[in-house]
């Protein structure tokens, strides 16, 4: 339920302004298991080394969550 709220609020704000390619990528991101998404967003694993680093950085920034030290923001 927490992930639905977290990702839903982000999506409501951003989906109207993204391209088709970005939407496909976001759907790919959402297809990951909730525990994996939770771990990536809340830094229980090093998300900066995944293909999702950019979107995770955007979600963290949107919700006011700090990026972990050394995490790079990569645009998708």
Secondary structure in CASP SS format (residue, H / E / C, confidence):
PFRMAT SS
TARGET T0000
AUTHOR 0000-0000-0000
METHOD secondary structure of the structure
MODEL  1
X C 1.00
X H 1.00
X H 1.00
X H 1.00
X H 1.00
X H 1.00
X H 1.00
X H 1.00
X H 1.00
X H 1.00
X H 1.00
X H 1.00
X H 1.00
X H 1.00
X H 1.00
X H 1.00
X H 1.00
X C 1.00
X C 1.00
X H 1.00
X H 1.00
X H 1.00
X H 1.00
X H 1.00
X H 1.00
X H 1.00
X H 1.00
X H 1.00
X H 1.00
X H 1.00
X C 1.00
X C 1.00
X C 1.00
X H 1.00
X H 1.00
X H 1.00
X H 1.00
X H 1.00
X H 1.00
X H 1.00
X H 1.00
X C 1.00
X C 1.00
X C 1.00
X C 1.00
X C 1.00
X H 1.00
X H 1.00
X H 1.00
X C 1.00
X C 1.00
X C 1.00
X H 1.00
X H 1.00
X H 1.00
X H 1.00
X H 1.00
X H 1.00
X H 1.00
X H 1.00
X H 1.00
X H 1.00
X C 1.00
X C 1.00
X C 1.00
X C 1.00
X C 1.00
X C 1.00
X C 1.00
X C 1.00
X C 1.00
X C 1.00
X C 1.00
X C 1.00
X C 1.00
X C 1.00
END
